[in-house]
Amino acid sequence: MSEKLNAFTVRNLERFFQKSELIPVIVQEQSTKEVLMLAYMNLESLRKTLETGYTWFYSRSRQELWNKGATSGHVQRVIELYTDCDDDTLLAVVEQTGAACHTGKHSCFYRTIGEDAQ
């Protein structure tokens, strides 16, 4: 990540959590522009992401921080972070190593709604 990003965000992180303790993060692969997954960050996981340059999320089911790829090796190196116009959603552009989805698929978005209904 750029030094500019790190200098900016260290001072201004709280603004993303004014509406909720969790913020949705869309994860997109840099090289293909493919949407890989959607996860959530809290203030601490956003800080860790900025400090390490790799994605950290907050697991709503386990209620704990989660370093993507820590056990599988399928890490996401953050290239850039974007915010939306309301500062309530982030877009993480990453360099993905291996699969992003826990099913082993490259992206979590591999099924259409129609496939689920059959």
C-alpha positions, 0 to 999 in steps of 0.5 A: 500500500502507498505511504499516502494511504497509510498517512491519511488513514491513521488519522481518519479511521473513525469516520468509517464507523460512525454508523456501525461498528462493522463496515462491509468490505468488497474484495476485488482482484487487481489483475482481473477486476473480479469480485472475490468476496464480501466481508466485514471490518471493525476498527481494529481489523482495518488498523491491522490491514493498514499496518500489515498490508494484508486483509484482516476482517471481523468474523460475525459468526465467531466474533473475532478478528480473522486474518484472511489466509493465515491458515490456508496460505490464500492471502490477500495483499492489499494494493489499494483501499477505496471508500464509497461516497457515504464512507460506509463501505470499502473496496479492497483491491488485492493481489490474491494468492490461491482461492478467496472462498472457503469452498476452494473456489477462486471467488465466493461469487460462483453460483447464480440464484437460479442454481440454488433453487434447483 
